[in-house]
Amino acid sequence: MKRFFLFFAVFLMISSSLYAKEENTPVKGVWVTCFSSKKVLYSKKAAFELVKFCKKSKIHEIYLQIYRSGKSYYDTSINDKAEYEALLKKTGTDPIDVILREAKRCNIKVFAWVNVLSVGKTRKIDIVEKFGDSILTRDQYLRSPMRTEDINESDKYYLRDEQLFLEPGDPRVSEYMISVIDDILTRYQDLSGLHLDYVRYPYPVPFIPRSSFNKFGLTYGYGEENVKRFKEKTGLDPLSMANDNENSLIWDNWKRDQVTNLATGLAEYIKSKFPDMLVSCAVIPSPETAFLAAFQDWPGWLENGIVDYVVLMNYTKNNQLAKEITRSALAQRGKGKVYIGIGNFLMKNDPQTLSEQEKIIESLNPDGIAYFSYDSL
């Protein structure tokens, strides 16, 4: 009898140890782009293969990109259907339905990945054609973020973006994006959540730490409606006011609030329609860079419970940098969770570095790890 109890006690200890290890293992997620080389949205077989791969690899969440550059890669009832009809022609059925059905069977969550403020390189998209260029954000010289537009001497000193961005301080943007999200949620009710991307201002490289340094670099937020609303609220004109420390603080806080208000409005709408729906957000990995340059206060979003979790785009081959950023980010959990995104596309020919980075990040106990992207796994 004593032997039996001794055996049973050891069994319980081992079982508890194994269970604890399973419990402490971070959630695994993967980004799947709408332009995936594996043609996930353009082949029924590829849609099945995605879920099969995730099940085999113990990946628990799929961030499936279905709205990008202002175009709808899903069965939309409000926007141009050209992209959706092209993939439907290839598959003969809605591949999103296939993925959702198979993922549900395998207990894998699927998030609709939506690019909120980036709209690509063309103005020939629904929202810009509806509202015109006034819906776009501008720099302090009233230029778009596109590095190919309005080039001047100053472009020798910094690198602008390769796409246009909507102005988060324009209420029409929030209203429009809510209609897009409603469109998605109404059509695909088996989704587990929304994964929001590009909820931020664009920023050049190098970036300036605040608007009082405007003459040395670029900053955004000078969209027509945003400037107008700021003037009405404060009596200050950001295009002509003195960029001293006091005015710059007011203006920069205003811009940060516009991004936060947009994130809040989208998240609250999602929760109001489907209370159990998760809201995650891809974010700039360094909290300081996100706060100062992109006006993306994601630590504040977590602290105030605006989103359920953030996924850091921590894409680097420098494992020490990955470690430091991860350690810094995990201190910002607040009421939410922090997932660490790994840029496996940078290490597809260097599996040793990738393996080492995974182990480093896992040792810091993040809430999740996500891979960018499926194509390079």
Disulfide bonds with the S-S distance in Angstrom:
none
